Amino acid sequence: MTGSIRKSHRQHEGELRIQVRRHTPPEQTEAIRGVIQDEMSRQHVVYYARLPYLPLGVLDESGRPWVTILCNPETTAPSTELLVVRARVNPDDPFVRAVCLPMPGARLFAGVAIDFTTRSRVKLSGSVDAATFDGRSLTLALRANEHMGNCPKYITVRDLRPNVRTPSTTPLGTELSSAARDILRRASTIFIATRHTDSDPSESDMGLNHRGGPKGFLRSFDDEHGTHLVLPDYSGNRFYQSLGNVETDPVMGVAIPDFTTGAMLQVTGRARNLLDEDASRIMPGATLITLITIDETLLTTGALDLEIAGDEQLSPYNPKPRILASETPSDRHPLAMKATLVDVIEESTLVSTFTFALPREAELVPGGHAIFDFGSRFDRSYQHMNNLDPQSLNDDYVRTYTVSRVSPDRRQISITAKKAGVVSSYLHSLANHRVPPIEIDLLGFGGTFTCLDEGRVLPHMLWVAGGVGITPFLAMHRALRDSGRPMPEVTLFYSCRGDEIALIDGMTDIEVRVFDSTGKAQSASGDGRRVYPRRLRATDFDDLPTLDHAVVFVCGPDRFMAGVRAWLEPKIDPGRLRFESFDF
């Protein structure tokens, strides 16, 4: 070829279709023309040449996309249109087989040059002028006619350095092995390849994009139709190039690297976009997902001639990982009702109790939780970037709170929450203003973190609470006290700050030890409590006679629970340890 085909960079019907469904303003559609460059600038040449890895995608003889990561490439630019890349590769890499296979017409390619140390990236695409493989190294002459910078959102920061590995590839067919699923659970970075076949051949192209998120953001499940990957969409530039390609050409290639072990999972399959209710049926709370049904999978150990130097740093823009409907805890009881806020009581400087009236009886165990959707109380207008509050871009305002009190008729529930985060701060703002009754969507109840075991009260328990993690124990204590039966053997270790001790004023019939990091907590005279003006320590469990037979419940911030777990697992049977978690 003597020169690249100049493209119009117009949005095709698939991109426009997704943009309309996602309410993208017309000016956004026009903006893309101004951000795509036809030729490599001097800055592009320097940027491409200094990167120690280059993710690329091509189509095989069946038109299926495959993605690989070329490691430690030698990259030169003989002209503003031509990029020559040479790298050591795995002979069994499906990308290598596809790019070297003779094919009539232009062989399309796409890539994304990404710098994990600075969270920068440039997408490029075009055609392959030549590809040669000598059994060890692959040399590509890439004629690129599109170069587009992308934003830094969702990129995991990591420093990678060369490390020669020995690749070993295992074909997995249409399924995922346990080792492959382990890679999915650890992945915070993937690369996706798509294609668009246009009525005007000069407008046909491929796309390669980075997708990032919290570890495990790419989910998988199996059903009668095969094995599927589920890729959630996060707030982006709203061009919808990759998803638009899926609309017209329903295929996708995916590379999931494991930079810690050097392994890589490569998938090609059929893809389709699901929106709104169709999306939320598979991934509750999601409004747009891409479902990839696997046609072929390969797992390669030693695939990446790279190793991590130092720790990874996840993006502050990452939302919490969503799980699939099939992964939802079996104890969750979905429902749809309005909960009306009827009372707010300030318990301490930062903690308040909020009481909601329900149209029907609450169904949950003592210590259970309620799932609220506060979305109607917040503005969900689009933002591309927000460095002051990056979590706001993908916040669905769904929150899980432990129910601290249930009324005798079970038509009212209370939650006790600390002022922290946008939703809790909103709730606390209501304590200082008289407002009309506020209705919040109540999505469901759930929880197995309870003093009951198959309906029977556990006879010996140790409760370990940190801060507002006391809330499930408030509910458990009230249920035990109101049952009319003798109180079982219960000891509470409460790690709190100052006036938070007021939350346990009613716990006078169990043994209580309070650990106050502020040194300001006061205990009423004669109540039998022990108050320590310091943080909880591992040695505080050493003189506890019930530790050898009690069931231990732990609830509090993640770091608090991790510390307690580390202290107690060597001392007792892990089967007697129970932790509360709201990660769904």
ZIJO-V369529 format. One record per pair of residues at least 4 apart in sequence whose C-alpha atoms are under 6 Angstrom apart, sorted by the first residue. I is the first residue (numbers start at 1). GAP is how many residues later the second one is. D is the distance in whole Angstrom. If there is no record, write none. Layout:
BEGIN
i-><I:I>
gap-><GAP:GAP>
d-><D:D>
END
This chain:
BEGIN
i-><4:9:13:14:14:14:14:15:15:15:19:19:36:36:37:37:38:38:39:39:39:40:40:49:52:52:53:53:53:54:54:54:55:55:55:55:56:56:56:56:57:57:57:57:57:58:58:58:59:59:59:60:60:65:65:65:66:66:67:71:73:73:74:74:75:75:76:76:77:77:81:81:82:82:83:83:84:84:85:85:86:86:87:87:88:88:89:100:107:107:108:108:109:109:109:109:110:110:110:110:110:111:111:111:112:112:113:113:114:114:115:115:116:116:117:117:117:119:119:120:121:121:122:122:122:123:123:124:124:125:125:126:126:126:127:128:128:129:129:130:130:131:131:132:132:133:133:154:154:154:154:154:155:155:156:156:156:157:157:158:159:159:160:160:160:160:161:161:162:162:163:163:163:164:165:165:166:167:167:167:168:168:169:169:170:170:171:172:172:173:173:174:174:174:175:176:184:185:186:186:187:187:188:188:188:188:189:189:190:190:190:191:191:191:191:191:192:192:192:192:193:193:193:193:194:194:194:195:195:195:196:196:196:196:197:198:198:213:213:214:214:217:218:218:219:219:220:220:220:221:221:222:222:227:227:228:228:228:229:229:230:230:231:231:232:233:233:240:245:246:250:250:250:251:251:251:252:252:252:253:253:254:254:255:255:256:256:257:258:258:258:262:262:262:263:263:263:263:264:264:265:265:266:266:267:267:268:268:269:269:269:269:270:270:271:271:272:272:273:273:274:274:274:274:275:275:275:276:279:279:279:279:280:280:280:282:282:283:283:317:317:331:331:332:332:333:333:333:334:334:335:335:336:337:338:338:338:338:339:339:339:339:339:339:340:340:340:340:341:341:341:342:342:343:343:344:344:344:345:345:346:347:347:348:348:350:350:351:351:352:352:353:353:354:354:355:355:356:356:357:357:358:358:360:361:361:362:364:366:366:366:367:367:367:367:367:368:368:368:369:369:369:369:369:369:370:370:370:370:371:371:371:371:372:372:372:372:372:373:373:373:374:375:386:402:403:403:404:404:404:404:404:404:405:405:405:406:406:406:407:419:419:420:420:421:451:451:452:452:452:459:460:460:461:461:461:461:462:462:462:462:463:463:463:464:464:464:465:465:465:465:465:465:466:466:467:469:469:473:478:490:491:491:492:493:494:494:495:495:496:497:497:497:498:498:498:512:513:513:513:514:515:515:515:515:516:516:517:517:519:538:546:551:552:552:553:553:554:555:565:569>
gap-><141:24:4:230:231:233:234:225:226:229:4:5:111:112:109:110:107:108:41:42:106:4:40:26:19:20:17:18:19:15:16:59:13:14:56:57:11:12:54:55:9:10:52:53:136:7:8:51:4:5:6:4:38:128:187:188:29:187:188:234:13:14:11:12:9:10:7:8:5:6:62:63:60:61:58:59:56:57:54:55:52:53:50:51:48:49:48:31:20:21:18:19:16:17:18:97:14:15:96:97:98:12:13:97:10:11:8:9:6:7:4:5:41:42:40:41:42:33:36:32:28:29:26:27:28:24:25:22:23:19:21:17:18:19:16:13:14:12:13:10:11:8:9:6:7:4:5:58:59:161:163:164:57:160:157:158:159:155:156:154:149:150:146:147:148:149:145:146:143:144:142:143:144:141:137:140:136:134:135:136:132:133:130:131:128:129:127:125:126:123:124:120:121:122:52:4:32:31:29:30:28:29:24:25:26:27:22:23:21:65:66:18:19:20:63:64:16:17:61:62:14:15:59:60:12:13:58:10:11:50:8:9:49:53:7:5:6:4:105:104:107:104:12:13:10:11:8:9:10:6:7:4:5:66:67:64:65:66:62:63:60:61:58:59:57:55:56:4:4:4:20:21:22:18:19:20:16:17:19:14:15:12:13:10:11:8:9:7:4:5:6:40:41:42:37:38:39:40:36:39:33:34:31:32:29:30:27:28:23:24:25:26:22:23:20:21:18:19:16:17:4:5:14:15:4:12:13:11:7:8:9:10:4:5:6:42:43:41:42:73:74:115:116:113:114:111:112:113:109:110:108:109:107:105:101:102:103:104:17:18:19:100:101:103:16:17:98:99:14:15:97:13:14:11:12:9:10:87:7:8:6:4:5:151:152:68:69:66:67:64:65:62:63:60:61:58:59:56:57:54:55:53:54:51:49:50:48:4:84:109:110:82:83:105:108:109:34:78:79:32:33:34:76:77:78:30:31:74:75:28:29:72:73:26:27:69:70:71:24:25:68:23:22:4:70:11:12:10:11:67:68:70:71:8:9:70:4:6:7:5:5:6:4:5:4:6:7:4:5:6:29:29:90:29:89:90:91:28:29:30:90:29:89:90:28:29:90:4:5:29:89:90:91:29:90:29:86:87:4:4:20:20:21:20:20:20:21:20:21:20:19:20:21:20:22:23:17:16:17:18:17:17:19:20:21:17:18:17:18:14:29:4:25:24:25:25:26:25:25:4:5>
d-><6:6:6:4:6:5:5:6:6:4:6:5:6:5:6:5:5:5:5:6:6:6:5:5:6:4:5:4:5:6:5:6:6:4:6:6:6:6:6:4:5:4:6:5:6:6:6:5:5:5:4:5:5:6:6:5:6:5:6:6:5:5:6:5:6:5:6:5:6:5:6:6:6:5:6:5:6:5:6:5:6:4:5:6:6:4:6:6:5:5:6:4:6:6:5:6:6:4:6:5:5:6:5:5:6:4:5:5:6:4:6:5:5:5:5:6:6:5:6:5:6:6:5:4:6:6:5:5:4:5:5:6:4:5:5:6:5:5:6:6:5:6:5:6:5:6:5:5:5:5:6:6:6:6:6:5:5:6:5:5:6:5:6:5:5:6:5:6:6:5:5:5:6:5:5:6:5:6:4:5:5:5:6:4:6:5:5:5:6:5:5:5:5:5:6:6:6:4:5:6:5:6:5:5:5:5:6:5:5:6:5:6:5:6:6:5:6:5:6:5:6:4:6:5:6:5:5:6:4:6:5:5:5:6:5:6:5:6:5:6:6:5:6:5:6:5:5:4:6:6:5:6:4:6:6:5:4:6:6:5:6:5:5:5:4:6:6:5:6:4:6:5:6:6:4:5:6:6:6:6:4:6:5:6:5:6:5:4:6:5:6:5:6:5:6:4:5:5:5:6:6:5:6:5:6:5:6:6:6:5:4:5:6:5:5:4:6:5:6:4:6:5:6:5:5:5:4:4:6:6:6:6:4:5:5:6:5:4:6:5:5:5:6:6:4:5:5:6:6:4:5:5:5:5:6:6:5:6:6:6:5:6:5:6:5:5:6:4:6:4:5:6:6:6:5:6:5:6:5:5:4:5:5:6:6:6:5:6:4:6:6:6:4:5:5:6:4:6:5:6:4:5:6:6:5:5:5:6:6:5:5:6:5:4:5:6:6:6:4:5:4:5:6:5:6:6:6:6:4:6:4:5:5:6:5:6:5:6:6:4:5:5:5:5:6:6:5:6:5:5:6:5:5:6:5:5:6:6:5:5:5:5:6:6:6:6:6:5:5:6:5:5:5:5:5:5:6:6:5:6:5:5:6:5:6:5:5:5:5:5:6:5:6:5:4:5:5:4:6:6:6:5:6:5:5:5:6:5:6:5:5:6:6:6:5:5:5:6:5:6:5:5:6:5:6:5:5:4:5:4:6:6:5:6:5:5:6:5:5:6:6>
END
